Amino acid sequence: MHGTPHIVQVAVPTPLHRCFDYLSAGQHPALQPGVRVRVPFGRRREVVGVVVGATAQSTLAHERLKRISQVLDSEPVLSDAMLALLSWAADYYHHPIGEVLHTALPALLRRGRAAAVAGPAVWRLTAAGRAVKKEALTRAPLQRRLLEALAAAPDGMTAVALATVSHRWSSAIKVLQAKGWVSVQRQAPPPVSGQSLDQAPALNPAQQKAAAAITAGFGAYQCCLLHGVTGSGKTEVYLHAIEQAVAAGRQALVLVPEIGLTPQLVQRFKRRIRAPIAVLHSGLSDQERLDAWLRARAGTAAVVLGTRSAVFTPLKHPGLIVVDEEHDTSYKQQDGFRYSARDVAVMRASREGIPVVLGSATPSLESLNNARQGAYRLLELPERTGGAGMPSVAVLDMRRLAPVDGLSHPLRMAIAERLDKGEQSLLFLNRRGFAPVWMCHKCGWVAPCRRCDAKLTFHHRRRKLLCHHCGAESKLLERCPACGDGDLHPLGEGTERVEAALARLFPRARVVRIDRDSTRRKGALDEKLKRVYGGEADILVGTQMLSKGHDFPNVTLVGVVNADHGLYSVDFRSGERLFQQLVQVSGRAGRGDKPGRVLLQTYHPDNPVFAALLHQDYREFADFALEERRQTHYPPFSHLAMLRAESPQPGNALKFLHRARDLGGKQADAGSVEIMEPVPSPMERRAGRYRAQLLVQSRQRGVLQRFLSGWMALLTESKEGKKVRWSLDVDPIDMY
């Protein structure tokens, strides 16, 4: 008996802002919301979608409805609470529900894989592998080394163990598997270690007060903004609250902005919490991410630690959410589904009735304003722990100094002093590569990207010119294509150039560079950080990967090579973000028992940002910046949305936005919503596509949201909207 067909509503990953009706019968007449199904969609025979509900009547005639091809789950992979949260996110950010649900699922579940924990992979020698003679692999030394290592490990080796043999083990092991010499199996995740845990340090009075305020709110929603100076022990406050939540049988979700912060944080958590910890970030394999996600959903992982997308991880027993470095821009997804993980975390805590902690030494102005208005509870840690003082800060006026490869004489002397004392120095430059410009010194020609309105960056080690916006590569030109002269040279400094200069100036110093290029290989970042913590590095050079979260006790000098970077951006938040970045990187100095010093190199020493830094007073800067925002009617005193469009044809994006402005003007309440004039994006051409943008502003959030809902419906149905690629970016605002 097939029974009576039911009409099921399925969310499919498509740009359309709606769900689709399908027939379900047979063994699954009524499917629960949150179950994955395979369905035919358009010209595609099978697409993985998620059931979101059922309906008694469809807009399509019954005979035109297609049937569900396959039901993938016996129980929902997304709970009712998660579906409700994701539905809210789709509405708030005005993004198609199918794509939102698609984003929230691990990659393997999106492809239709079973929702089952596979456990870590273990490689072992087969009987044929044990019989192989060493002489047979004289021309394949890596395969030989792997066979020898596996022969010495009868219980097999995990990916982590194989990586100690060689970081290139993966491709070689596949060859050995193809020959039948090695087999791979998955084993159950190891039990929680019973090793002795680190003794929790005693909290100082400010930490005790903050921790008590958080734990007193267990079982109900409250948002706490934990504002603590760098080195004030915010992580210890998190750990105390997490320990209390785990002891009560609840789970904790901890968000961090960068992958680079997770290794040291995971180790610190493991040393303190005797409970399973699941880690989620893009550096893991798809299977590792799925296993962690499923263990969190089942409740077997007491603590979930991850980056932005981990905010959508299901928890069986939610108890606490922590967002570390809440101000960080990494929490904002910049393409596709443009959500703010920080804001979603606050809304999730509100819906699930649990506390959420937003921690930062430099809170975003939106969060700080929420605290001042009483929407958030402000908790403060005004002093560093362990008796450490704040570092001294000095501004170096580069107009009066002659730098060598970007390094002024006072900065070079300060580095030399640290080397003599056996202390570490950290140089911050948020620009990777050797030099940002490859230039002809005769005619002034600068190497351009052929796909972007950007200049190519010179990378010395690769001997190539690279675009940091679209990834385009170009060979290193020896002669100028404009005048034919051979006098081409790099102009400006990147981390590669500073690293080379330090090696030349301080030949005995051990220099470690940490940026996206030097840590591209899996495990490379962890290796470099271990060298730093182990005292095997004298000078650190890096980008923003080094500017936050890390605790380097022996770093007593921080040098900011180019403090002006980003000072005069078109973004109204540029001053706030520069100040936050400089405070964060300055906070790496003097965190141990030795005093710290910070040297800022700038060509604009009179800028108010540097004056506030000299006073080391975030409140001073925040008061100034908030008053400036109030007078100019920028967030948090207004609410913004940005409509972006792009097209391979010049002019099409602007043409669409002019039409969008006309459509919006017809349905906007007079004076309640202001639609700005469309303009080209600051970088109009990127990756071969021409881009434009249109800003919408309102003093009232509800008014703006209602306008956007109607406007998006008009744009989706418009002819112009089908000719270009467009998206809406709703600005993070004072939502709660």
C-alpha positions in Angstrom: 0.0 0.0 0.0 1.4 3.3 -1.0 -1.2 5.4 1.0 -2.4 8.8 0.2 0.3 11.2 -1.2 1.2 14.1 1.1 2.4 17.5 -0.1 5.8 18.3 1.5 7.5 21.6 1.3 11.2 21.3 0.6 13.9 24.0 0.8 16.3 23.6 -2.1 19.6 25.5 -2.6 18.5 27.9 -5.2 18.5 31.8 -5.5 14.7 31.8 -5.4 13.2 33.1 -2.1 10.8 30.2 -1.6 10.3 26.5 -0.9 9.0 23.9 -3.3 6.1 21.4 -3.1 6.7 17.7 -3.7 4.7 14.5 -3.3 5.6 12.1 -0.6 4.0 8.7 -0.2 5.0 5.0 0.3 6.9 4.3 3.5 7.3 8.0 4.2 3.8 9.6 3.9 4.5 12.4 6.4 8.1 13.6 6.7 9.3 15.5 9.7 10.8 19.0 9.2 14.6 18.9 9.2 14.9 15.6 7.3 17.0 15.6 4.1 15.6 14.3 0.9 16.7 13.9 -2.7 14.4 15.6 -5.2 14.4 16.3 -9.0 14.7 20.1 -9.5 14.6 21.7 -12.9 17.0 20.0 -15.3 18.8 18.4 -12.4 17.7 14.9 -11.6 18.7 14.9 -8.0 19.3 17.7 -5.5 19.6 17.4 -1.8 17.0 19.5 0.0 15.6 19.8 3.5 11.9 19.3 4.5 10.6 22.4 6.2 6.9 21.5 6.5 3.8 20.2 4.8 0.8 21.7 3.2 -2.7 20.5 2.4 -2.8 22.5 -0.9 -0.3 23.5 -3.4 -0.2 26.4 -5.9 0.6 23.8 -8.6 -2.0 21.3 -9.9 -1.6 17.9 -8.3 -0.6 16.2 -11.5 2.3 18.6 -12.0 3.9 17.9 -8.6 7.0 15.8 -8.7 7.8 13.1 -6.2 10.6 12.9 -3.7 13.2 10.6 -5.0 14.8 9.4 -1.7 14.5 10.1 2.0 18.0 10.3 3.4 17.3 10.5 7.2 15.2 8.5 9.6 15.2 11.4 12.0 15.8 15.1 11.4 19.3 16.4 11.1 18.1 19.9 12.0 15.9 20.3 15.1 12.8 22.5 15.2 14.8 25.1 17.2 17.6 25.2 14.5 15.1 25.4 11.7 13.4 28.3 13.4 16.7 30.1 13.9 17.7 29.5 10.3 14.3 30.7 9.1 14.8 33.9 11.1 18.3 34.4 9.6 16.8 33.9 6.1 14.2 36.6 6.8 16.5 39.0 8.6 19.3 38.9 5.9 16.8 38.5 3.1 18.5 35.4 1.7 16.8 32.4 0.1 15.9 29.8 2.8 17.3 26.9 0.7 20.7 28.5 0.5 20.7 29.3 4.2 19.9 25.7 5.2 22.5 24.5 2.8 25.1 26.8 4.4 24.2 25.5 7.9 24.9 21.8 7.0 28.4 20.2 6.8 29.6 19.6 3.2 29.1 15.8 3.3 25.5 16.2 4.5 24.9 18.7 1.6 26.1 15.9 -0.8 23.7 13.3 0.7 26.1 11.4 2.8 24.7 9.5 5.8 24.6 11.4 9.1 26.9 9.0 10.9 30.2 9.5 12.8 33.0 7.8 11.0 35.8 8.4 13.5 39.4 9.1 12.6 41.0 7.2 9.7 43.8 4.8 10.6 46.3 3.4 7.9 47.9 0.0 8.3 50.2 -2.2 6.2 48.5 -5.1 4.4 50.2 -8.5 4.1 51.4 -7.5 0.6 52.8 -4.3 2.1 54.8 -6.2 4.7 56.3 -8.4 2.0 57.6 -5.5 -0.1 61.4 -5.3 -0.4 63.0 -1.9 0.4 64.9 -2.1 -2.8 61.7 -1.9 -4.8 61.2 1.7 -3.7 64.6 3.2 -4.2 63.1 5.7 -6.7 60.2 6.5 -4.4 61.9 7.5 -1.1 58.7 9.0 0.5 56.7 5.8 -0.1 59.6 3.9 1.4 59.6 6.1 4.5 55.9 5.7 4.9 56.1 1.9 4.6 58.9 1.8 7.2 56.9 4.0 9.6 53.8 1.8 9.2 55.9 -1.4 9.7 56.9 0.0 13.1 53.3 0.8 14.0 51.3 -2.5 14.1 48.2 -0.6 15.4 48.3 1.7 12.5 48.9 5.5 12.1 46.5 8.4 12.0 46.8 11.4 9.7 48.4 13.4 12.5 51.1 10.7 13.0 51.7 10.3 9.2 52.2 14.1 9.0 55.3 13.7 11.3 56.8 11.5 8.6 56.2 14.1 5.8 53.8 16.9 5.2 53.4 15.4 1.7 52.2 12.1 3.0 48.6 12.2 1.6 49.4 11.7 -2.1 52.0 9.1 -1.4 49.7 7.0 0.8 47.1 7.0 -2.0 49.7 5.4 -4.3 50.4 2.8 -1.7 46.7 2.1 -1.2 46.3 1.7 -5.0 49.1 -0.9 -5.0 47.3 -2.8 -2.2 50.1 -2.3 0.2 48.2 -0.1 2.7 44.6 -0.3 3.9 42.6 2.4 5.7 39.8 2.0 8.2 37.9 4.3 10.5 37.8 3.8 14.2 35.6 5.1 17.0 36.7 8.5 18.4 39.1 8.0 21.4 37.6 8.4 24.9 38.3 11.5 26.8 41.7 11.4 28.4 41.9 10.9 32.1 45.2 12.8 32.4 45.6 15.3 35.2 44.2 18.7 34.4 45.9 22.0 34.9 45.0 23.7 38.2 42.8 26.7 37.5 44.5 29.9 38.6 42.8 32.0 41.3 40.6 34.7 39.7 41.3 38.3 40.7 38.3 40.3 42.1 37.3 41.7 38.7 37.4 38.2 37.1 35.4 36.7 40.0 32.7 39.4 39.6 32.5 38.8 35.8 32.4 35.0 36.1 29.7 35.2 38.9 27.6 37.5 36.7 27.7 35.1 33.8 27.0 31.9 35.8 24.2 33.5 37.8 22.4 33.9 34.5 22.4 30.2 33.6 19.0 29.0 32.5 17.8 32.3 31.1 18.9 34.6 28.3 21.2 37.5 29.0 23.9 39.1 26.8 27.1 40.0 28.7 29.7 42.3 27.0 33.0 41.4 28.7 35.3 44.4 28.1 38.8 43.6 29.3 42.1 45.1 28.4 44.6 42.9 26.6 46.1 40.3 29.0 43.3 40.8 31.6 42.3 37.1 31.6 39.1 37.0 29.6 39.8 33.4 28.6 40.0 32.4 32.3 36.5 33.9 32.8 35.2 31.9 29.8 36.8 28.7 31.2 35.2 29.2 34.6 31.8 29.7 33.1 32.2 26.8 30.7 33.3 24.5 33.5 30.2 25.4 35.4 28.0 24.8 32.4 29.6 21.4 31.7 29.3 20.4 35.3 25.5 21.1 35.1 25.2 18.8 32.1 25.0 21.6 29.5 27.0 22.3 26.3 29.0 25.4 25.5 29.6 26.9 22.1 32.8 29.0 21.8 33.4 31.1 18.6 36.8 32.5 17.7 37.5 34.7 14.7 40.5 32.9 13.2 41.7 29.4 12.6 45.0 30.4 13.9 43.6 30.9 17.4 42.1 27.4 17.7 45.2 25.2 18.3 46.4 27.0 21.4 42.8 27.5 22.7 41.9 23.8 22.1 45.0 22.7 24.1 44.2 25.1 26.9 40.6 23.8 27.0 41.8 20.2 27.0 44.1 20.9 29.9 41.3 22.3 31.9 38.1 20.6 31.0 37.7 16.8 31.4 35.0 16.5 28.7 34.9 15.9 25.0 35.7 18.9 22.8 34.6 19.2 19.2 36.5 21.6 16.9 35.0 23.1 13.7 36.8 25.2 11.2 37.8 25.2 7.5 41.2 23.7 8.1 39.6 20.3 8.8 38.7 17.7 6.3 35.0 17.3 5.4 34.8 14.0 7.4 36.4 15.6 10.5 33.9 18.5 10.3 31.0 16.1 10.0 32.1 14.0 12.9 32.4 17.1 15.1 29.1 18.4 14.0 27.3 15.1 14.7 28.9 14.7 18.1 27.7 18.2 19.1 24.2 17.4 17.9 24.2 14.1 19.8 25.4 15.9 23.0 28.5 13.8 23.3 30.7 16.8 22.8 30.4 19.1 25.8 32.3 22.0 24.3 32.2 23.1 20.6 35.0 25.4 19.5 34.9 26.9 16.1 35.1 29.8 13.7 32.2 31.7 12.0 30.1 28.9 10.6 30.2 26.9 13.9 27.4 29.3 15.1 25.0 26.9 13.2 26.2 23.8 15.0 23.3 22.0 16.7 23.5 21.4 20.4 21.4 18.8 22.2 21.8 20.5 25.6 22.7 24.2 25.0 23.9 26.0 28.0 26.3 28.9 27.1 27.6 30.7 24.0 30.9 32.6 24.0 32.0 34.9 21.2 35.7 35.8 21.6 37.0 39.0 20.0 33.4 39.9 19.2 34.5 43.0 17.3 36.4 41.1 14.7 35.3 41.5 11.0 36.0 37.8 10.4 32.6 37.0 12.0 30.9 38.7 9.0 30.4 36.4 6.0 31.5 38.5 3.0 29.8 36.6 0.1 26.9 34.3 -0.5 24.8 34.2 2.6 26.1 37.5 4.2 25.4 36.8 7.9 27.1 38.1 11.1 28.0 35.1 13.3 28.1 37.4 16.3 24.6 38.7 15.8 23.3 35.2 15.0 24.9 33.9 18.2 23.0 36.6 20.2 19.7 35.8 18.6 20.3 32.0 19.1 21.0 32.6 22.8 17.8 34.7 23.1 15.7 32.0 21.4 17.2 29.1 23.4 17.0 31.0 26.7 20.8 30.8 27.6 23.5 33.4 28.3 25.8 34.6 25.6 29.2 36.3 26.4 30.7 38.8 23.9 34.4 39.4 24.8 36.9 41.9 23.5 39.5 44.4 24.6 38.1 46.7 21.9 34.3 46.1 21.6 32.5 47.1 18.5 30.8 50.5 18.8 27.5 48.8 18.2 28.0 46.4 21.1 29.3 49.1 23.4 26.3 51.3 22.6 24.0 48.4 23.3 25.7 48.0 26.7 25.3 51.7 27.4 21.6 51.6 26.5 21.1 48.6 28.9 20.4 46.0 26.2 23.7 44.2 27.2 25.2 43.8 30.6 28.7 45.4 30.7 31.4 43.5 32.6 34.8 45.0 32.8 38.4 43.7 33.5 40.4 47.0 33.8 43.8 45.5 34.7 46.2 42.8 33.4 46.5 39.6 35.4 49.6 38.5 37.3 50.8 42.0 38.0 51.8 42.7 34.4 51.5 46.4 33.4 50.3 47.8 30.1 53.0 48.4 27.6 54.4 51.8 27.0 53.4 53.2 23.6 55.5 55.6 21.4 54.7 57.1 18.0 57.6 57.3 15.5 57.2 60.2 13.0 58.4 58.7 9.8 58.6 62.1 8.1 61.8 62.6 10.1 63.3 59.1 9.9 65.0 57.3 7.0 63.7 53.7 7.1 65.6 50.7 5.7 63.1 48.3 4.0 60.4 49.9 6.2 62.3 49.7 9.5 63.3 53.0 11.1 66.5 53.4 13.2 64.7 53.6 16.6 62.8 50.3 15.8 66.0 48.6 14.7 67.8 49.6 17.9 64.9 48.4 20.0 65.0 45.0 18.3 68.7 44.8 18.9 68.2 45.5 22.6 65.7 42.7 22.8 68.1 40.3 21.1 70.8 41.2 23.7 68.4 40.5 26.5 67.1 37.2 25.1 63.6 38.6 24.6 61.3 38.3 21.6 60.1 41.1 19.2 57.0 41.1 17.1 56.7 43.2 13.9 53.2 43.7 12.5 52.6 44.6 8.9 49.2 43.7 7.5 50.5 43.3 3.9 51.8 39.9 2.7 54.2 39.4 -0.2 57.5 41.2 -0.8 56.2 44.5 -2.1 52.7 45.8 -3.1 54.0 47.4 -6.3 56.2 46.3 -9.3 57.2 49.6 -10.9 59.2 51.0 -13.8 61.4 53.8 -12.3 61.8 55.5 -15.7 58.2 56.0 -16.8 56.2 55.2 -13.7 54.4 52.2 -15.1 52.9 49.9 -12.4 52.1 46.2 -13.0 48.2 45.9 -13.1 46.0 42.9 -12.6 44.3 42.0 -15.9 41.1 41.1 -14.2 40.8 43.7 -11.4 41.3 47.4 -10.8 44.2 46.5 -8.6 48.0 46.4 -8.7 49.9 43.1 -8.6 52.0 42.3 -5.6 55.5 41.0 -6.0 56.3 37.7 -4.2 60.0 37.2 -4.1 60.2 33.5 -3.2 57.8 32.5 -6.0 59.3 35.1 -8.4 55.8 36.0 -9.5 53.3 38.9 -9.5 50.1 38.0 -7.7 46.7 39.7 -7.3 45.5 39.5 -3.7 41.9 40.2 -4.7 41.2 37.6 -7.4 44.3 35.3 -7.3 45.5 36.0 -10.8 49.2 35.3 -11.4 51.7 36.9 -13.8 55.3 36.2 -14.6 57.9 38.6 -13.4 58.4 41.1 -16.2 62.0 42.1 -16.9 61.2 45.0 -19.2 58.6 47.7 -19.0 55.8 47.1 -21.5 55.2 50.8 -21.7 58.6 52.2 -22.4 60.8 49.1 -22.8 63.2 50.0 -20.1 64.7 47.3 -17.8 64.7 49.4 -14.6 61.9 47.6 -12.9 61.9 47.4 -9.1 59.6 46.5 -6.2 58.1 49.5 -4.3 56.9 49.4 -0.7 57.1 46.7 1.9 55.3 43.4 2.6 56.0 40.7 5.2 58.5 38.9 2.9 60.6 42.1 2.5 60.7 42.8 6.2 61.6 39.2 6.9 64.5 39.4 4.4 65.6 42.8 5.9 65.7 41.3 9.4 67.8 38.4 8.2 70.3 40.8 6.7 70.3 43.2 9.6 70.4 40.6 12.4 72.0 37.5 10.8 72.1 35.5 14.1 68.4 36.1 14.9 65.9 33.4 14.3 63.1 35.0 12.3 59.6 33.5 12.0 57.1 34.8 9.5 53.4 34.1 10.0 51.0 35.1 7.2 48.7 33.3 4.8 51.6 32.4 2.5 53.9 30.9 5.1 51.1 28.9 6.8 49.3 27.6 3.7 50.4 24.0 4.3 48.2 22.1 6.9 49.9 22.1 10.3 52.4 24.8 9.3 50.8 27.5 11.6 50.8 25.1 14.6 54.5 24.3 14.0 55.5 28.0 13.8 53.6 28.8 17.0 55.2 25.9 18.8 58.6 27.4 17.8 57.6 30.8 19.2 56.3 29.3 22.5 59.3 27.1 22.8 61.8 30.0 22.6 63.0 28.9 19.2 62.2 32.3 17.6 63.7 35.8 18.3 61.7 37.9 15.9 58.1 37.3 14.7 56.9 39.0 11.5 53.3 38.7 10.5 49.9 40.0 9.4 46.7 40.2 11.4 47.1 36.4 12.1 49.4 37.5 14.9 47.5 40.5 16.1 44.9 38.9 18.4 44.4 36.2 20.9 47.9 34.9 21.2 49.7 35.0 24.5 53.5 35.2 23.9 55.0 35.8 27.4 58.5 36.6 26.1 57.4 39.2 23.6 58.4 42.5 25.1 58.5 44.7 21.9 55.8 45.2 19.3 56.7 47.2 16.2 53.9 48.4 13.9 55.7 48.9 10.6 53.0 50.8 8.8 50.4 52.1 11.3 48.8 54.2 8.5 47.5 51.2 6.6 43.7 51.7 6.3 43.7 55.1 7.9 41.8 56.8 5.1 39.5 54.1 3.8 36.2 55.0 2.3 34.5 52.7 4.9 33.0 54.8 7.8 34.3 52.1 10.2 37.9 52.5 9.0 39.0 54.5 12.1 37.4 52.1 14.5 38.9 49.1 12.8 42.4 50.6 12.7 42.2 51.5 16.4 41.0 48.0 17.3 43.8 46.4 15.3 46.5 48.5 16.7 45.3 48.0 20.3 45.1 44.2 19.7 48.6 43.9 18.3 50.0 46.3 20.9 48.5 44.0 23.5 50.9 41.2 22.6 53.7 43.1 24.3 54.6 42.7 28.0 52.1 40.0 28.9 54.6 38.2 31.2 56.6 39.6 34.1 58.7 41.8 31.8 57.6 45.3 30.7 56.5 45.8 27.2 57.1 48.5 24.6 55.1 49.4 21.5 56.5 51.5 18.6 54.1 52.8 16.0 55.6 54.0 12.7 53.4 56.6 11.0 53.5 59.5 8.6 50.5 61.1 10.3 51.4 61.3 14.1 48.8 64.0 14.8 45.8 61.7 13.8 43.3 61.3 16.7 43.6 57.5 16.5 47.3 57.7 17.6 46.5 60.2 20.4 44.0 57.8 21.9 46.5 55.0 21.6 49.1 56.9 23.5 46.6 57.3 26.3 45.7 53.6 26.0 42.1 54.6 26.7 39.5 52.8 24.6 36.7 54.8 26.3 38.2 58.0 25.1 38.2 56.8 21.5 34.7 55.2 21.7 33.2 58.4 23.1 34.7 60.4 20.2 33.7 57.8 17.6 30.2 57.4 18.9 29.6 61.1 18.9 30.9 61.3 15.4 28.5 58.5 14.3 25.6 60.3 16.1 26.2 63.5 14.2 26.6 61.8 10.8 23.6 59.4 11.4 25.7 56.3 10.9 25.2 53.0 12.9 24.4 52.4 15.7 22.2 55.6 15.3 20.8 54.4 12.0 20.3 51.2 10.1 21.9 50.3 6.8 21.6 47.8 3.9 23.8 47.6 0.8 22.5 46.3 -2.5 25.5 45.0 -4.6 25.4 44.1 -8.2 28.0 42.8 -10.6 28.1 41.8 -14.3 30.8 40.8 -16.9 29.5 43.7 -19.0 30.5 47.3 -18.1 27.5 49.4 -17.1 25.0 46.6 -16.5 25.4 46.6 -12.7 24.8 50.4 -12.5 21.8 50.1 -14.9 20.2 47.4 -12.7 20.8 49.5 -9.5 19.2 52.6 -11.1 16.2 50.4 -11.9 16.2 49.0 -8.3 16.3 52.6 -7.0 13.2 53.5 -9.0 11.3 50.4 -7.8 12.3 51.1 -4.2 11.3 54.7 -4.4 7.7 53.7 -5.4 7.2 51.6 -2.3 9.2 53.4 0.4 7.4 55.6 2.9 8.3 59.2 2.3 11.1 60.3 4.6 11.3 56.9 6.5 13.8 55.2 4.1 16.5 57.0 2.2 17.8 55.3 -1.0 21.1 56.7 -2.1 22.3 57.2 -5.6 24.0 54.0 -7.2 27.8 54.3 -7.5 30.6 52.0 -8.8 32.2 50.0 -6.0 35.5 51.3 -4.6 37.2 48.6 -6.7 34.9 48.6 -9.7 36.3 45.7 -11.6 37.2 42.5 -9.8 37.9 39.0 -11.2 36.6 40.2 -14.6 33.3 41.5 -13.3 32.1 45.1 -13.0 30.6 45.9 -9.6 28.4 48.7 -8.3 26.5 49.4 -5.0 23.5 51.2 -3.6 23.1 52.2 0.0 19.7 52.2 1.9 19.4 53.9 5.2 16.6 54.3 7.9 16.5 55.6 11.5 14.1 52.7 12.4 15.1 49.0 12.1 11.6 47.7 11.7 10.8 50.2 8.9 13.9 49.2 7.0 13.2 45.5 7.4 9.6 45.9 6.0 10.9 48.0 3.1 13.6 45.4 2.3 11.1 42.5 2.3 8.9 44.2 -0.3 11.9 45.5 -2.3 13.5 42.1 -2.6 10.3 40.6 -3.9 10.1 43.3 -6.6 13.8 42.8 -7.6 13.5 39.0 -7.7 10.6 39.3 -10.2 12.1 42.1 -12.3 13.7 41.4 -15.7 16.8 43.4 -14.9 17.3 41.3 -11.7 17.7 38.2 -13.9 20.5 39.7 -16.0 23.0 40.5 -13.3 24.3 38.9 -10.1 23.1 40.8 -7.1 23.0 40.4 -3.3 21.9 42.3 -0.2 24.2 43.0 2.7 22.3 43.9 5.9 24.6 45.8 8.2 25.2 44.4 11.7 23.2 46.8 13.9 22.0 47.2 17.5 19.6 44.3 17.1 18.9 43.3 20.6 
